[in-house]
Amino acid sequence: MKRFKILCTLLLVSFLIAVFQNTIMSFVEGFQLGYGIASFEIDNGLNSESFTYLDLTPKTDDIALNADNVKNGAPLSLVPSKASIVAFYPEGTHEKTTAELIISIINGLLNLGIVICYFYVLVVFIEIILSFRRSEVFEEINIKRINIIGIGFLILGAMSTIWQGLGVFMARQAIELADYTISYSNIIDWDDIVMGLVILLMNEILRLATGYKKEQDLTI
């Protein structure tokens, strides 16, 4: 049991570090980018529209020497596969259509929903680990909590997929690149979807084990 508690502690610490890296650091980077864009807009009298986490596919197989290696001056071929794009417009020249405004609102609500769901899953996960550390493994409440986490990851995967898909749609309506196509290829959030299914499967195993334990306790 001591080993189990140590593993629970390591899992909790690792999860909190991952949350810090994936959320807090992303927020800081996004804030810095947003501040830079806002300053550029004010200095140049422009408006902007940002499109983030876009997958790019080259339109041709041609190799272009479009970068330099500062270590030795040798030419490089830079082929971006993912990018964030900021489109700038002179003030008063770009008005969003009603459809674009609706999609922007939906994307904003999805983004808020993702954040809320993510932190709710985090809170439930911490409750489970603390319960495990108290040796409360085969408890009905933990089965319910784990089920919530599994469903939460599935919801996160669905919302993230829709958010990414709408983002790509909006980008393709506003931007066309000469050498790259903005692609729908990786919009499905398989990581969260697979994670949710694995958690639900493991939870079903735990539920069966809990049932067997109760039967043994009654027999004894």
ZAMARGU-4260 file (C-alpha; in steps of 0.2 Angstrom, whole numbers, plus 5000, padded with zeros to 4 digits):
<rodrens>
0) 5000/5000/5000 | 5015/5012/5003 | 5021/5009/4985 | 5003/5013/4979 | 5002/5029/4989
5) 5019/5034/4982 | 5013/5031/4964 | 4997/5041/4968 | 5008/5056/4974 | 5019/5055/4959
10) 5004/5054/4947 | 4996/5070/4956 | 5013/5080/4955 | 5015/5075/4936 | 4997/5079/4932
15) 4999/5096/4941 | 5015/5100/4931 | 5007/5095/4915 | 4992/5107/4919 | 5005/5121/4923
20) 5014/5118/4906 | 4999/5116/4895 | 4988/5129/4902 | 4997/5142/4912 | 5012/5143/4900
25) 5000/5143/4885 | 4990/5158/4893 | 5006/5168/4896 | 5012/5165/4878 | 4995/5170/4872
30) 4994/5185/4883 | 5011/5191/4876 | 5006/5188/4858 | 4990/5197/4861 | 4999/5212/4869
35) 5011/5212/4854 | 4997/5212/4841 | 4987/5226/4851 | 5003/5237/4851 | 5006/5234/4833
40) 4987/5239/4829 | 4988/5255/4839 | 5005/5260/4831 | 4999/5257/4814 | 4981/5261/4814
45) 4976/5243/4810 | 4963/5230/4815 | 4967/5211/4815 | 4960/5194/4816 | 4970/5179/4823
50) 4969/5161/4818 | 4978/5149/4829 | 4984/5131/4829 | 4982/5129/4810 | 4988/5114/4800
55) 4997/5118/4784 | 4999/5107/4769 | 5011/5112/4755 | 5002/5114/4738 | 5017/5107/4729
60) 5032/5095/4732 | 5045/5108/4727 | 5059/5112/4738 | 5061/5131/4742 | 5077/5138/4750
65) 5068/5151/4761 | 5078/5152/4777 | 5096/5153/4782 | 5106/5144/4795 | 5114/5158/4806
70) 5127/5146/4813 | 5136/5144/4796 | 5126/5154/4783 | 5120/5139/4774 | 5102/5140/4765
75) 5088/5130/4773 | 5071/5124/4767 | 5058/5128/4780 | 5042/5119/4779 | 5030/5124/4792
80) 5016/5111/4797 | 5007/5121/4810 | 5005/5140/4812 | 4996/5154/4820 | 4991/5168/4808
85) 4987/5186/4811 | 4978/5195/4797 | 4979/5214/4798 | 4967/5226/4790 | 4966/5245/4789
90) 4953/5252/4801 | 4935/5252/4794 | 4939/5241/4779 | 4934/5224/4786 | 4917/5220/4793
95) 4912/5203/4798 | 4897/5195/4791 | 4882/5189/4802 | 4888/5171/4799 | 4906/5175/4804
100) 4900/5184/4820 | 4889/5169/4825 | 4903/5157/4822 | 4915/5168/4832 | 4902/5168/4847
105) 4900/5149/4846 | 4919/5147/4846 | 4921/5159/4861 | 4908/5149/4870 | 4916/5133/4866
110) 4933/5140/4872 | 4925/5144/4888 | 4917/5127/4890 | 4933/5119/4887 | 4942/5129/4901
115) 4928/5125/4913 | 4927/5107/4909 | 4946/5105/4910 | 4947/5113/4927 | 4932/5102/4933
120) 4941/5087/4927 | 4956/5093/4936 | 4947/5095/4953 | 4939/5078/4952 | 4955/5070/4948
125) 4963/5078/4963 | 4949/5071/4974 | 4952/5054/4967 | 4970/5054/4971 | 4968/5061/4988
130) 4955/5047/4991 | 4967/5034/4985 | 4980/5040/4997 | 4968/5037/5011 | 4967/5019/5005
135) 4949/5022/4999 | 4951/5013/4982 | 4936/5001/4981 | 4923/5015/4985 | 4907/5019/4975
140) 4911/5037/4975 | 4928/5035/4966 | 4919/5024/4953 | 4907/5039/4950 | 4922/5051/4950
145) 4932/5041/4937 | 4916/5040/4926 | 4915/5059/4927 | 4933/5061/4921 | 4931/5049/4907
150) 4915/5057/4901 | 4924/5074/4904 | 4938/5069/4892 | 4925/5064/4879 | 4916/5081/4880
155) 4933/5090/4879 | 4937/5080/4864 | 4921/5084/4855 | 4921/5103/4860 | 4940/5104/4855
160) 4936/5096/4838 | 4922/5107/4834 | 4932/5122/4840 | 4946/5117/4829 | 4935/5114/4814
165) 4926/5131/4815 | 4943/5139/4817 | 4949/5131/4801 | 4933/5136/4792 | 4935/5154/4797
170) 4953/5155/4792 | 4949/5147/4775 | 4936/5160/4772 | 4948/5175/4776 | 4965/5169/4771
175) 4972/5160/4756 | 4991/5156/4756 | 5001/5155/4740 | 5011/5140/4744 | 5001/5131/4758
180) 4983/5125/4761 | 4975/5127/4777 | 4970/5109/4781 | 4956/5100/4791 | 4967/5085/4792
185) 4971/5086/4811 | 4956/5094/4818 | 4949/5079/4828 | 4956/5079/4846 | 4960/5060/4846
190) 4971/5062/4862 | 4956/5067/4873 | 4944/5055/4865 | 4955/5040/4867 | 4960/5045/4884
195) 4941/5046/4889 | 4938/5029/4882 | 4953/5021/4891 | 4947/5029/4907 | 4929/5023/4905
200) 4936/5005/4901 | 4948/5005/4916 | 4933/5012/4927 | 4922/4997/4921 | 4936/4985/4927
205) 4937/4994/4944 | 4918/4993/4945 | 4918/4974/4942 | 4932/4972/4955 | 4923/4982/4968
210) 4908/4971/4965 | 4918/4956/4968 | 4926/4963/4983 | 4908/4967/4990 | 4903/4949/4987
215) 4918/4942/4996 | 4915/4953/5011 | 4897/4947/5012 | 4903/4929/5010 | 4915/4931/5024
</rodrens>
